[in-house]
Amino acid sequence: MKGSPDSPPVTCPGVFLPEKHDIYLSVCILGQYKETECLPPVFPLLFHEKMLFEKVFESAVDPAAVTEMLESKCN
């Protein structure tokens, strides 16, 4: 299974960042952690990177089995 989630602009109305350090987006999907490059703290944040998440479900024999495994982990 491969996935590459799209990243919409990140907005935070009313948020004040007291420190002006660069920030990044951290994502965890299927037990895999990925981070974007750092950006200046100016909203909206526009991440133009692609993240690829891959996972092999060795015991799955068909797509329905993968669906069942993912649903059981979410419940």
Residue pairs with C-beta under 8 A, 6 or more apart in sequence:
1 30
1 54
1 55
1 56
1 57
1 66
2 52
2 53
2 54
3 29
3 30
3 52
3 53
3 54
4 50
4 51
4 52
4 53
5 27
5 29
5 51
5 53
7 25
7 47
7 49
7 51
9 44
9 45
9 46
10 25
10 43
10 44
10 45
10 47
11 43
11 44
11 45
12 43
15 43
17 23
17 41
19 41
20 40
20 41
21 41
22 38
22 39
22 40
22 41
23 38
23 39
23 41
23 45
24 35
24 36
24 37
24 38
24 39
25 35
25 36
25 45
25 47
26 33
26 34
26 35
26 36
27 33
27 34
27 35
27 51
28 34
29 53
30 53
30 55
31 55
32 53
32 55
34 51
34 53
36 47
36 49
36 51
37 49
39 45
39 46
39 47
57 65
57 66
57 69
59 65
60 66
60 69
